[in-house]
Amino acid sequence: CSALPVDRSSMRYRPLRPDDMPLRTRLKALSHERKRFGYRRLHMMLAREGWHVNHKKLRRIYREESLQVRKRGGRKRALGTRAPIQLPDRVNRRWSLDFVSDAFMDGRRFRILTVVDDYSRECLALVADTSLSGKRVTRVLDQLIEVRGKPATIVSDNGTELTSMAVLKWVQDRKVAWHYIAPGKPMQNGFVESFNGKLRDECLNETLFSSLHHARAILADWKHDYNTIRPHSAHGGKPPAEIASQSCTGVPPYMIASKPNSGHEFNQSLYL
């Protein structure tokens, strides 16, 4: 210290940062209540509640928790949650949604709505149709909730069907947290993206679909095989339905995964 020269007290000093967890918790709760408020307005509201914190420190915590306000587009859209989502620890903690497209033998295109439970890796729904609107998506989710119960969070991309007014109203009525991944970042929805890759490689690329009815029957059979027979590497070779049945959440064995008796008898209510 004498040679540099540096004060000896500064070399021995160890900063002690106070515990910010109560402030972080309250800031996140307030940002979820006031989704269009930035950190300055949230700072004012915290000051009303008796939180005396420097605005620069609050801004740092605000950025670390990824609570920045998303800019609105030209029309009203569902914004979803603003905080980073955590890995699920049980069934029905989080569902993931996405769309896959394919074609019939005559060249006509059709789409498939895929719904996956991120914990058990179960395929909850494979809905095939020539058109899938936001209202259709909410109907499928309502039917799944009747069977499995309500999820804590739903994850999806920012497609027009999933940011429509129908989805916005459904989220408000059902009070389900809907998390939108960042645009152009499909890896943030990796569970359903991985499932879609298996669906395309093992089913779609191996089958020539003659009609919509044929596609639905093939998808129903493949979904049953994926959920109840096919070993999943994430569960040490166990099928997803077995993991779901062992969960402590009280969710009954996956009813939709039951194998249809024929191509005409699989869960038709999802396609009406």
BAFI-3210 file (N, C-alpha, C; in Angstrom, 3 decimals, decimal comma, padded with zeros to 6 digits):
// residues 272
n [1|2|3|4|5|6|7|8|9|10|11|12|13|14|15|16|17|18|19|20|21|22|23|24|25|26|27|28|29|30|31|32|33|34|35|36|37|38|39|40|41|42|43|44|45|46|47|48|49|50|51|52|53|54|55|56|57|58|59|60|61|62|63|64|65|66|67|68|69|70|71|72|73|74|75|76|77|78|79|80|81|82|83|84|85|86|87|88|89|90|91|92|93|94|95|96|97|98|99|100|101|102|103|104|105|106|107|108|109|110|111|112|113|114|115|116|117|118|119|120|121|122|123|124|125|126|127|128|129|130|131|132|133|134|135|136|137|138|139|140|141|142|143|144|145|146|147|148|149|150|151|152|153|154|155|156|157|158|159|160|161|162|163|164|165|166|167|168|169|170|171|172|173|174|175|176|177|178|179|180|181|182|183|184|185|186|187|188|189|190|191|192|193|194|195|196|197|198|199|200|201|202|203|204|205|206|207|208|209|210|211|212|213|214|215|216|217|218|219|220|221|222|223|224|225|226|227|228|229|230|231|232|233|234|235|236|237|238|239|240|241|242|243|244|245|246|247|248|249|250|251|252|253|254|255|256|257|258|259|260|261|262|263|264|265|266|267|268|269|270|271|272]
n.u [000,829|002,005|003,861|002,314|000,834|-001,645|-004,526|-004,744|-007,102|-008,982|-008,240|-008,925|-011,627|-014,846|-017,622|-020,988|-023,841|-027,248|-030,082|-032,071|-034,339|-037,066|-037,789|-037,475|-039,435|-041,802|-041,635|-041,858|-044,433|-045,928|-045,364|-046,654|-049,269|-049,519|-048,990|-048,234|-046,609|-043,539|-040,195|-039,868|-042,450|-043,272|-041,437|-042,424|-044,857|-043,937|-042,653|-044,837|-045,781|-043,936|-041,385|-038,131|-035,944|-033,203|-033,593|-031,897|-030,893|-033,291|-033,867|-031,787|-032,448|-034,921|-034,212|-032,635|-034,551|-035,931|-038,221|-039,028|-041,152|-043,078|-043,247|-046,200|-048,048|-049,818|-052,421|-054,602|-053,168|-052,604|-050,452|-049,226|-047,089|-044,322|-041,991|-039,091|-039,679|-039,760|-038,279|-040,522|-041,781|-043,623|-046,503|-048,839|-047,869|-046,797|-047,780|-047,034|-047,501|-047,823|-047,683|-047,806|-047,266|-048,471|-049,110|-051,725|-052,091|-053,030|-051,950|-053,122|-052,911|-052,637|-052,953|-051,533|-052,286|-050,257|-049,999|-048,216|-047,235|-044,842|-043,436|-044,000|-043,656|-045,750|-047,911|-050,576|-052,556|-053,291|-054,353|-055,746|-056,476|-057,774|-057,845|-057,042|-058,093|-057,768|-059,969|-060,627|-058,390|-058,722|-061,019|-060,072|-058,232|-059,980|-061,332|-059,244|-058,639|-060,919|-060,455|-057,850|-057,410|-056,533|-053,688|-050,714|-049,167|-049,012|-047,146|-046,126|-045,472|-045,451|-047,513|-050,259|-052,686|-052,374|-052,092|-054,445|-057,655|-059,489|-057,915|-056,817|-059,121|-059,822|-057,653|-057,963|-060,459|-060,063|-057,907|-055,213|-051,724|-050,065|-047,309|-045,286|-042,795|-039,662|-039,626|-038,508|-037,012|-037,140|-035,970|-036,590|-038,959|-038,494|-039,369|-041,797|-040,887|-038,953|-040,627|-042,185|-040,270|-039,840|-042,424|-042,643|-040,501|-041,013|-043,645|-045,114|-043,363|-043,275|-045,693|-048,265|-050,876|-054,233|-056,631|-058,379|-059,678|-058,236|-055,692|-056,250|-056,867|-054,429|-052,762|-053,934|-053,402|-050,591|-050,108|-051,061|-049,194|-046,836|-047,267|-047,753|-046,223|-043,782|-040,408|-038,987|-036,204|-035,685|-036,816|-035,464|-036,077|-038,711|-042,184|-044,052|-046,718|-046,538|-044,880|-046,536|-048,638|-047,363|-046,995|-047,356|-049,449|-052,089|-053,364|-055,340|-054,636|-053,702|-056,351|-056,928|-054,943|-055,671|-056,003|-057,689|-060,512|-061,100|-060,605|-062,709|-063,487|-061,852|-061,232|-063,425|-064,541|-062,603|-062,361|-064,583]
n.v [-001,215|001,207|001,517|001,901|004,598|003,376|003,691|001,878|001,247|001,238|-001,021|-003,033|-002,844|-004,212|-004,334|-004,309|-005,256|-004,529|-006,754|-007,183|-008,598|-008,390|-005,894|-006,467|-008,437|-007,002|-005,069|-006,638|-007,693|-005,328|-004,449|-006,391|-005,822|-003,254|-003,110|-001,347|000,547|002,220|002,159|004,588|005,539|003,394|003,704|005,995|005,010|003,058|004,720|005,979|003,867|003,715|002,819|003,666|004,258|004,720|006,066|005,213|002,804|001,382|001,280|-000,362|-002,823|-003,189|-003,636|-005,940|-007,809|-008,003|-006,423|-004,603|-002,442|-003,540|-002,295|-001,134|-002,357|-001,564|-002,233|-003,471|-005,967|-009,133|-009,006|-010,595|-012,100|-010,336|-011,030|-013,224|-016,686|-019,591|-022,879|-025,625|-027,495|-029,438|-031,255|-029,487|-027,038|-025,493|-024,938|-025,325|-023,820|-024,118|-023,922|-026,168|-026,822|-028,590|-030,581|-031,876|-034,681|-033,608|-031,113|-029,100|-027,060|-027,615|-026,990|-027,644|-027,505|-027,661|-028,720|-028,859|-030,270|-028,912|-030,075|-032,913|-033,550|-034,368|-034,705|-032,748|-031,991|-032,396|-030,695|-030,651|-028,773|-026,864|-024,204|-022,308|-020,374|-017,701|-017,886|-020,553|-021,747|-021,021|-022,482|-025,098|-025,022|-024,610|-027,065|-028,792|-027,880|-028,632|-031,350|-031,681|-029,639|-026,212|-024,612|-023,065|-021,316|-020,367|-020,725|-019,183|-018,193|-015,048|-015,098|-014,142|-015,444|-016,132|-013,772|-012,480|-010,768|-012,572|-014,398|-012,613|-011,832|-014,340|-014,925|-012,919|-013,641|-016,277|-015,964|-016,814|-016,913|-015,721|-016,174|-014,579|-015,346|-013,795|-011,992|-013,764|-015,607|-018,632|-020,559|-019,944|-021,137|-023,870|-026,486|-027,171|-026,720|-028,707|-030,921|-030,522|-031,004|-033,760|-034,665|-033,953|-035,391|-038,100|-038,582|-036,714|-036,464|-039,069|-039,859|-039,783|-037,684|-038,023|-036,752|-034,476|-035,862|-038,264|-037,311|-036,450|-038,884|-040,300|-038,604|-038,803|-041,486|-041,422|-039,589|-041,005|-043,112|-041,653|-040,546|-042,735|-045,013|-044,580|-044,206|-041,578|-039,511|-037,515|-038,416|-040,647|-042,811|-043,407|-043,197|-040,144|-040,107|-041,819|-040,430|-038,266|-039,524|-040,204|-037,851|-035,533|-033,772|-034,425|-034,685|-036,610|-039,740|-039,284|-038,525|-037,823|-039,063|-041,659|-044,534|-044,378|-046,278|-046,519|-044,834|-043,091|-042,490|-040,996|-038,254|-036,272|-033,851|-031,871|-030,973|-029,718]
n.w [000,000|000,706|-001,300|-003,591|-004,023|-001,744|000,245|003,249|004,544|002,494|001,073|002,779|002,839|002,545|000,621|001,707|000,498|000,883|001,466|-001,278|-001,896|-000,833|-001,988|-004,732|-005,038|-004,489|-006,514|-008,852|-008,474|-008,564|-011,155|-012,648|-012,051|-013,085|-016,104|-018,116|-017,002|-016,619|-015,144|-013,787|-013,122|-011,575|-009,543|-008,297|-007,286|-005,522|-003,719|-002,547|-001,041|000,920|000,315|000,244|-002,026|-004,208|-007,485|-009,501|-008,556|-008,473|-011,189|-012,076|-010,800|-011,998|-014,674|-014,379|-013,653|-015,974|-016,706|-018,564|-020,442|-023,120|-026,414|-027,951|-030,783|-033,827|-033,181|-030,575|-028,607|-027,007|-024,266|-022,349|-019,804|-018,252|-016,977|-016,903|-017,534|-015,414|-015,165|-015,346|-012,522|-012,075|-013,310|-015,365|-014,687|-016,753|-020,101|-023,589|-026,780|-030,333|-033,963|-036,719|-040,133|-043,037|-046,012|-048,125|-050,399|-052,763|-052,805|-051,301|-048,375|-044,836|-041,302|-038,039|-034,689|-031,935|-028,606|-025,650|-022,550|-020,551|-018,448|-018,174|-020,817|-022,349|-025,165|-025,424|-027,204|-030,648|-033,116|-036,164|-039,053|-041,853|-041,305|-038,490|-036,063|-033,572|-031,855|-032,173|-031,029|-028,325|-027,726|-027,883|-025,750|-023,595|-023,582|-022,956|-020,383|-019,006|-018,794|-017,698|-015,873|-014,955|-016,364|-014,952|-016,477|-019,911|-022,840|-025,843|-029,290|-031,103|-032,991|-035,176|-034,591|-031,932|-030,616|-030,766|-030,369|-029,371|-027,922|-026,052|-024,599|-023,582|-021,893|-019,951|-018,883|-017,985|-016,353|-016,661|-016,825|-019,618|-021,569|-023,889|-026,191|-027,132|-030,218|-033,070|-031,627|-031,357|-029,754|-027,157|-026,735|-026,454|-025,732|-027,079|-029,654|-029,931|-029,742|-032,054|-034,016|-033,698|-034,316|-037,031|-038,148|-037,471|-038,116|-039,928|-042,163|-042,927|-043,909|-046,349|-046,703|-047,433|-046,958|-044,734|-042,704|-042,756|-041,959|-039,330|-038,070|-038,307|-036,828|-034,294|-033,634|-033,633|-031,589|-029,344|-029,314|-028,884|-026,323|-024,595|-025,227|-026,682|-025,729|-023,815|-023,882|-022,018|-019,688|-018,856|-020,530|-019,995|-020,929|-021,614|-020,489|-018,315|-016,565|-016,031|-014,670|-012,334|-011,096|-008,396|-008,365|-008,491|-010,898|-013,019|-014,805|-018,168|-020,046|-022,679|-024,023|-024,371|-026,397|-029,501|-030,587|-033,254|-036,396|-036,415|-033,869|-032,229|-030,015|-031,016|-030,270|-030,156|-032,684|-033,613]
ca.u [000,000|002,886|004,541|001,447|000,348|-003,077|-004,937|-004,916|-008,515|-009,726|-007,905|-009,623|-013,066|-015,695|-018,980|-022,097|-025,066|-028,428|-030,935|-033,065|-035,384|-038,420|-038,032|-037,658|-040,735|-042,866|-041,536|-042,425|-045,885|-046,499|-045,250|-047,686|-050,543|-049,462|-048,120|-047,787|-045,827|-042,101|-039,593|-040,053|-043,778|-043,261|-040,685|-043,347|-045,829|-043,231|-042,422|-046,094|-045,922|-042,910|-040,100|-037,189|-034,872|-032,710|-034,193|-030,905|-030,889|-034,526|-033,735|-030,923|-033,243|-035,969|-033,613|-032,206|-035,739|-036,513|-039,594|-039,210|-042,457|-043,036|-043,917|-047,427|-048,159|-050,879|-053,715|-054,520|-052,738|-052,314|-049,053|-048,699|-046,241|-043,126|-040,829|-038,633|-040,369|-038,919|-038,503|-041,624|-041,403|-044,681|-047,479|-049,769|-047,220|-046,655|-048,059|-046,464|-048,323|-047,207|-048,355|-047,022|-048,013|-048,173|-049,935|-052,350|-051,536|-053,439|-051,265|-053,765|-052,202|-053,378|-052,133|-051,716|-052,011|-049,622|-049,987|-047,315|-046,945|-043,387|-042,825|-044,094|-043,426|-046,938|-048,654|-051,937|-053,508|-052,858|-055,581|-055,473|-057,560|-057,293|-057,764|-057,067|-058,160|-057,581|-061,144|-060,511|-057,363|-059,299|-061,937|-059,249|-057,694|-061,078|-061,600|-058,140|-058,767|-061,969|-059,919|-056,614|-057,285|-055,977|-052,236|-050,272|-048,632|-049,010|-046,068|-046,325|-044,816|-046,256|-048,334|-051,492|-053,752|-052,119|-052,130|-055,710|-058,586|-060,115|-056,978|-056,737|-060,307|-059,769|-056,665|-058,553|-061,551|-059,544|-056,847|-054,039|-050,564|-049,665|-045,969|-044,881|-041,353|-039,159|-039,729|-037,324|-036,264|-037,894|-035,334|-037,240|-040,090|-037,769|-040,043|-042,715|-040,106|-038,384|-041,719|-042,553|-039,280|-040,128|-043,673|-042,390|-039,574|-041,527|-045,029|-045,504|-042,517|-043,406|-047,070|-048,950|-052,226|-055,189|-057,738|-058,302|-060,073|-057,094|-054,644|-056,637|-056,761|-053,008|-052,214|-054,447|-052,635|-049,218|-050,103|-051,168|-047,913|-045,841|-047,533|-047,876|-045,331|-042,463|-039,549|-038,527|-034,860|-035,669|-037,325|-034,765|-036,712|-040,124|-043,082|-044,566|-047,921|-046,131|-044,385|-047,691|-049,401|-046,599|-046,906|-048,088|-050,407|-053,464|-053,933|-055,597|-053,939|-054,055|-057,521|-056,888|-053,945|-056,201|-055,969|-059,013|-060,874|-061,043|-060,334|-063,886|-063,892|-060,947|-061,762|-063,970|-064,956|-061,552|-062,321|-065,882]
ca.v [000,000|002,381|001,647|002,237|004,419|003,103|003,702|000,522|001,013|000,905|-002,390|-003,960|-002,591|-005,198|-003,757|-005,140|-004,815|-005,012|-007,739|-006,503|-009,519|-007,828|-004,858|-007,129|-009,111|-005,989|-004,441|-007,565|-007,743|-004,065|-004,375|-007,250|-005,114|-002,069|-003,605|-000,272|001,505|002,066|002,139|005,874|005,586|002,402|004,301|006,883|004,214|002,450|005,766|006,147|002,758|003,789|002,284|004,747|003,666|005,577|005,692|004,486|001,424|000,752|001,004|-001,535|-003,995|-003,277|-004,251|-007,294|-008,660|-008,000|-005,921|-003,487|-002,376|-003,830|-001,290|-001,592|-002,274|-000,702|-002,603|-004,071|-007,356|-009,697|-008,768|-011,683|-011,764|-009,590|-011,595|-014,508|-017,836|-020,572|-024,249|-026,215|-028,532|-030,437|-031,238|-028,350|-025,780|-024,689|-025,533|-024,616|-023,897|-023,733|-024,426|-026,885|-026,880|-029,688|-030,527|-033,102|-035,199|-032,755|-029,837|-028,184|-026,952|-027,622|-026,627|-028,459|-026,860|-028,588|-028,275|-029,748|-029,994|-028,790|-030,927|-034,333|-033,638|-034,944|-033,999|-032,587|-031,873|-032,232|-030,275|-030,404|-028,164|-025,978|-022,867|-022,342|-019,000|-017,529|-018,413|-022,017|-022,086|-020,911|-023,612|-026,275|-024,871|-024,834|-028,505|-029,394|-027,514|-029,473|-032,687|-031,684|-028,515|-024,993|-024,463|-021,804|-020,454|-020,849|-020,086|-019,241|-017,126|-013,840|-015,215|-013,359|-016,197|-016,209|-012,423|-011,917|-010,306|-013,749|-014,898|-011,592|-011,948|-015,630|-014,803|-012,125|-014,378|-017,479|-015,555|-017,653|-016,137|-016,071|-015,641|-014,539|-015,341|-012,668|-012,229|-014,330|-016,421|-019,870|-021,375|-019,658|-022,071|-025,036|-027,757|-027,465|-026,771|-030,046|-031,843|-030,348|-031,681|-035,204|-034,879|-033,879|-036,436|-039,441|-038,749|-035,942|-036,795|-040,489|-040,154|-039,002|-037,458|-037,917|-035,869|-033,974|-036,966|-039,175|-036,677|-036,468|-040,252|-040,617|-037,823|-039,363|-042,698|-041,073|-038,948|-042,064|-043,806|-040,746|-040,329|-043,934|-046,096|-044,108|-043,769|-040,195|-039,422|-036,601|-039,129|-041,904|-043,864|-043,577|-042,384|-038,973|-040,369|-042,444|-039,350|-037,478|-040,286|-040,241|-036,500|-035,376|-032,675|-034,917|-034,760|-038,011|-040,198|-038,481|-039,098|-037,602|-039,945|-043,004|-044,904|-044,479|-047,594|-046,462|-043,490|-042,243|-042,332|-040,202|-037,019|-035,422|-032,532|-030,908|-030,560|-029,149]
ca.w [000,000|000,735|-002,585|-004,733|-002,647|-001,588|001,649|003,746|004,893|001,274|000,686|003,674|002,793|001,875|000,529|002,176|-000,177|001,624|000,800|-002,112|-002,297|-000,628|-002,994|-006,024|-005,044|-004,598|-007,827|-009,838|-008,285|-009,026|-012,615|-013,213|-011,899|-013,952|-017,154|-018,991|-016,233|-016,626|-013,809|-013,122|-012,504|-010,509|-008,442|-007,586|-006,549|-004,394|-002,718|-001,811|-000,113|001,959|-000,119|-000,027|-002,816|-005,267|-008,765|-010,292|-008,062|-008,912|-012,618|-012,213|-010,441|-013,022|-015,854|-014,035|-013,616|-017,336|-016,583|-019,491|-021,101|-024,554|-027,226|-028,590|-032,229|-034,316|-032,638|-029,256|-028,600|-025,697|-023,956|-021,552|-018,682|-018,605|-016,302|-017,465|-016,965|-014,778|-015,596|-014,577|-011,571|-011,984|-014,394|-015,417|-014,350|-017,964|-021,406|-024,731|-027,986|-031,598|-035,163|-037,726|-041,390|-043,948|-047,214|-048,601|-051,649|-053,878|-052,708|-050,350|-047,121|-043,583|-040,147|-036,843|-033,408|-031,000|-027,218|-024,926|-021,142|-020,532|-017,429|-018,521|-022,259|-022,994|-026,203|-024,926|-028,316|-032,034|-033,786|-037,581|-039,822|-042,901|-040,727|-037,024|-035,589|-032,141|-031,157|-032,182|-030,042|-026,975|-027,527|-027,591|-024,405|-022,652|-023,500|-022,221|-018,975|-018,423|-018,547|-016,928|-014,961|-015,536|-016,194|-014,355|-017,530|-021,288|-023,597|-027,289|-030,025|-031,290|-034,177|-035,145|-033,933|-030,502|-030,050|-031,233|-029,345|-028,754|-026,910|-025,003|-023,751|-022,879|-020,817|-018,883|-018,245|-017,324|-015,414|-016,892|-017,281|-020,986|-021,797|-025,288|-026,367|-027,911|-031,662|-033,698|-030,670|-031,105|-028,717|-025,888|-026,640|-026,922|-025,505|-028,176|-030,885|-029,981|-030,063|-033,457|-034,824|-033,651|-035,047|-038,467|-038,571|-037,266|-038,585|-041,104|-043,309|-043,237|-044,274|-047,366|-046,205|-048,535|-046,589|-043,365|-041,828|-042,692|-041,161|-037,919|-037,564|-038,184|-035,722|-033,044|-033,347|-033,304|-030,269|-028,346|-029,262|-028,294|-024,906|-023,759|-025,617|-027,115|-024,615|-023,919|-023,313|-020,875|-018,510|-018,701|-021,310|-019,654|-021,766|-020,895|-019,708|-017,051|-015,708|-015,604|-013,692|-011,096|-010,534|-007,130|-008,465|-008,463|-012,236|-013,358|-016,007|-019,334|-020,694|-024,116|-024,615|-024,557|-027,819|-030,092|-031,112|-034,710|-036,874|-036,289|-032,485|-031,408|-029,441|-032,085|-029,780|-030,401|-034,089|-033,977]
c.u [000,858|003,552|003,624|001,189|-001,174|-003,392|-005,259|-006,372|-009,337|-009,423|-008,639|-011,140|-013,784|-017,123|-020,027|-023,384|-026,277|-029,247|-032,048|-034,264|-036,789|-038,766|-038,258|-039,029|-041,864|-042,840|-042,130|-043,936|-046,543|-046,435|-046,261|-049,063|-050,626|-048,507|-047,600|-046,987|-044,348|-041,531|-039,769|-041,408|-043,899|-042,491|-041,567|-044,336|-045,178|-042,956|-043,682|-046,271|-044,860|-041,574|-039,196|-035,961|-034,494|-033,237|-033,207|-030,797|-032,135|-034,464|-032,858|-031,689|-034,317|-035,442|-033,168|-033,369|-036,469|-037,975|-039,879|-040,560|-042,280|-043,812|-045,132|-047,328|-049,305|-052,249|-053,513|-054,174|-052,551|-050,821|-048,432|-047,842|-044,975|-041,876|-040,396|-039,312|-039,362|-039,225|-039,596|-041,120|-042,499|-045,629|-048,421|-049,156|-047,118|-046,977|-047,412|-047,321|-047,495|-048,025|-047,340|-047,876|-047,548|-049,141|-050,533|-051,702|-051,899|-052,827|-051,898|-053,028|-053,160|-052,412|-052,479|-051,352|-051,447|-049,592|-049,210|-047,227|-045,428|-042,727|-042,827|-043,742|-044,598|-047,413|-050,103|-052,954|-052,751|-054,115|-055,250|-056,701|-056,944|-057,171|-057,910|-056,980|-057,871|-058,752|-061,109|-059,482|-057,938|-060,295|-061,179|-058,708|-058,773|-061,363|-060,480|-058,233|-059,852|-061,441|-058,777|-056,563|-056,542|-054,465|-051,902|-049,831|-048,764|-047,977|-046,355|-045,478|-045,792|-047,076|-049,666|-052,629|-053,616|-052,019|-053,424|-056,566|-059,255|-059,228|-056,858|-057,919|-060,280|-058,800|-057,236|-059,655|-061,034|-058,482|-055,673|-052,906|-050,135|-048,342|-045,632|-043,361|-040,945|-039,263|-038,417|-036,471|-037,019|-037,269|-035,922|-038,501|-039,597|-038,499|-040,956|-041,971|-039,454|-039,449|-042,111|-041,556|-039,495|-041,398|-043,424|-041,523|-040,213|-042,923|-045,286|-044,678|-042,630|-044,778|-047,531|-050,412|-053,174|-056,310|-057,534|-058,667|-058,923|-055,987|-054,978|-056,510|-055,306|-052,400|-052,691|-053,679|-051,204|-049,120|-050,204|-049,840|-046,856|-046,022|-047,395|-046,867|-043,916|-041,619|-039,023|-037,193|-034,803|-036,114|-036,661|-035,412|-038,161|-040,989|-043,662|-045,782|-047,589|-045,614|-045,544|-048,487|-048,695|-046,502|-047,777|-049,135|-051,843|-054,116|-054,169|-054,798|-054,520|-055,171|-057,447|-055,890|-054,460|-056,338|-057,384|-059,267|-060,826|-060,769|-061,507|-064,163|-062,917|-061,586|-062,258|-064,310|-063,881|-061,587|-063,657|-065,849]
c.v [001,257|002,602|002,160|003,734|004,253|003,099|002,285|000,223|000,657|-000,510|-003,410|-003,853|-003,678|-004,650|-004,776|-004,607|-005,361|-005,990|-007,015|-007,388|-008,983|-006,748|-005,469|-007,786|-008,115|-005,312|-005,333|-007,643|-006,477|-003,947|-005,283|-006,607|-003,941|-002,349|-002,514|000,790|001,188|002,188|003,471|005,954|004,557|002,911|005,232|006,093|003,515|003,474|006,045|005,073|002,748|003,191|003,452|004,149|004,631|005,109|004,942|003,023|000,690|000,411|-000,226|-002,816|-004,250|-003,973|-005,688|-008,276|-008,703|-007,570|-004,785|-003,590|-002,629|-002,767|-001,892|-001,478|-001,362|-001,032|-003,305|-005,554|-007,821|-009,574|-009,885|-011,192|-011,082|-010,155|-012,891|-015,676|-018,825|-021,961|-024,878|-027,326|-029,567|-030,273|-030,044|-027,048|-024,894|-025,527|-024,680|-024,865|-023,509|-024,318|-025,113|-026,969|-028,069|-029,586|-031,896|-033,527|-034,326|-031,354|-028,845|-028,222|-027,100|-027,355|-027,530|-027,616|-027,906|-027,954|-029,311|-029,303|-030,019|-029,662|-032,396|-034,606|-034,300|-034,069|-033,930|-032,510|-031,751|-031,944|-029,891|-029,797|-027,257|-024,542|-022,980|-020,902|-018,929|-018,055|-019,927|-022,485|-022,039|-022,035|-024,877|-026,196|-025,086|-026,320|-029,239|-029,097|-028,334|-030,851|-032,651|-030,647|-027,364|-024,931|-023,133|-020,815|-021,154|-020,040|-020,240|-018,169|-015,976|-013,886|-014,498|-014,103|-016,147|-014,838|-011,719|-011,464|-011,485|-014,318|-013,910|-011,693|-013,250|-015,571|-014,011|-012,887|-015,567|-017,173|-016,535|-016,757|-016,635|-015,389|-015,728|-014,487|-014,121|-012,969|-012,736|-015,180|-017,719|-020,743|-021,087|-020,504|-023,453|-026,353|-028,116|-027,496|-028,149|-031,079|-031,743|-031,029|-033,183|-035,523|-034,887|-035,046|-037,822|-039,669|-038,027|-036,307|-038,254|-040,839|-039,236|-038,886|-037,228|-036,931|-035,405|-035,067|-037,963|-038,598|-036,723|-037,866|-040,642|-039,880|-038,349|-040,618|-042,357|-040,420|-039,985|-042,798|-042,940|-040,630|-041,586|-045,034|-045,605|-043,661|-042,361|-040,073|-038,517|-037,285|-040,485|-043,071|-044,108|-042,732|-041,225|-039,259|-041,016|-041,404|-038,520|-038,208|-040,362|-038,880|-036,380|-034,289|-033,133|-034,959|-036,224|-038,433|-039,540|-039,132|-038,963|-038,529|-041,352|-043,314|-045,011|-045,880|-047,646|-045,031|-042,557|-041,871|-041,541|-038,857|-036,014|-034,031|-031,468|-030,370|-029,941|-027,639]
c.w [000,000|-000,613|-003,682|-004,943|-002,624|-000,103|002,113|004,094|003,659|000,814|001,544|003,554|001,998|001,816|000,965|001,560|000,574|000,789|000,058|-002,438|-002,017|-001,659|-004,361|-006,113|-005,221|-005,965|-008,904|-009,717|-008,813|-010,540|-013,297|-013,089|-012,876|-015,112|-018,081|-018,248|-016,378|-015,220|-013,080|-012,421|-011,381|-009,294|-007,622|-006,736|-005,360|-003,305|-001,910|-000,750|000,977|001,589|-000,500|-000,702|-003,926|-006,620|-009,657|-009,844|-008,517|-010,392|-012,855|-011,900|-011,495|-014,276|-015,571|-014,016|-014,955|-017,322|-017,562|-020,187|-022,588|-025,320|-027,910|-030,100|-032,616|-033,763|-031,306|-029,368|-027,167|-025,430|-023,136|-020,402|-019,160|-017,953|-016,971|-016,777|-016,411|-015,336|-014,743|-013,670|-011,363|-013,170|-014,225|-014,917|-015,585|-019,192|-022,485|-025,968|-029,200|-032,744|-036,066|-038,985|-042,224|-045,121|-047,494|-049,925|-052,844|-053,802|-051,757|-049,017|-045,933|-042,442|-038,969|-035,630|-032,455|-029,616|-026,407|-023,476|-020,973|-019,481|-017,847|-019,980|-022,986|-024,142|-025,755|-026,052|-029,622|-032,849|-035,218|-038,254|-040,880|-042,406|-039,217|-036,524|-034,092|-031,342|-031,101|-031,153|-028,633|-026,708|-027,187|-026,166|-023,348|-022,485|-022,772|-020,729|-018,291|-018,048|-017,540|-015,829|-015,615|-015,324|-015,535|-015,431|-018,876|-022,053|-025,084|-027,954|-030,220|-032,572|-034,034|-034,452|-032,418|-029,835|-030,438|-030,057|-028,641|-027,660|-025,755|-024,055|-022,949|-021,708|-019,648|-018,151|-017,437|-016,279|-015,452|-017,391|-018,657|-021,280|-023,282|-025,372|-027,176|-029,399|-032,240|-032,782|-030,379|-030,044|-027,335|-025,685|-027,057|-026,756|-026,677|-029,510|-031,038|-030,337|-031,528|-034,389|-034,859|-034,437|-036,548|-038,940|-038,523|-037,837|-039,905|-042,330|-043,741|-043,813|-045,396|-046,957|-047,381|-048,238|-045,153|-042,367|-041,667|-041,814|-039,675|-037,319|-037,351|-036,992|-034,372|-032,656|-032,927|-031,928|-029,157|-028,194|-028,579|-026,782|-024,061|-024,068|-025,887|-025,924|-024,868|-023,197|-022,084|-019,596|-018,339|-019,415|-020,978|-020,586|-020,963|-020,026|-018,364|-016,075|-015,180|-014,530|-012,345|-010,425|-009,299|-007,192|-008,415|-009,818|-012,578|-014,567|-017,244|-020,142|-022,207|-024,782|-024,841|-026,031|-028,362|-030,628|-032,623|-035,115|-036,704|-034,842|-031,638|-031,117|-030,484|-031,594|-030,030|-031,811|-034,522|-033,935]
res [c|s|a|l|p|v|d|r|s|s|m|r|y|r|p|l|r|p|d|d|m|p|l|r|t|r|l|k|a|l|s|h|e|r|k|r|f|g|y|r|r|l|h|m|m|l|a|r|e|g|w|h|v|n|h|k|k|l|r|r|i|y|r|e|e|s|l|q|v|r|k|r|g|g|r|k|r|a|l|g|t|r|a|p|i|q|l|p|d|r|v|n|r|r|w|s|l|d|f|v|s|d|a|f|m|d|g|r|r|f|r|i|l|t|v|v|d|d|y|s|r|e|c|l|a|l|v|a|d|t|s|l|s|g|k|r|v|t|r|v|l|d|q|l|i|e|v|r|g|k|p|a|t|i|v|s|d|n|g|t|e|l|t|s|m|a|v|l|k|w|v|q|d|r|k|v|a|w|h|y|i|a|p|g|k|p|m|q|n|g|f|v|e|s|f|n|g|k|l|r|d|e|c|l|n|e|t|l|f|s|s|l|h|h|a|r|a|i|l|a|d|w|k|h|d|y|n|t|i|r|p|h|s|a|h|g|g|k|p|p|a|e|i|a|s|q|s|c|t|g|v|p|p|y|m|i|a|s|k|p|n|s|g|h|e|f|n|q|s|l|y|l]
***
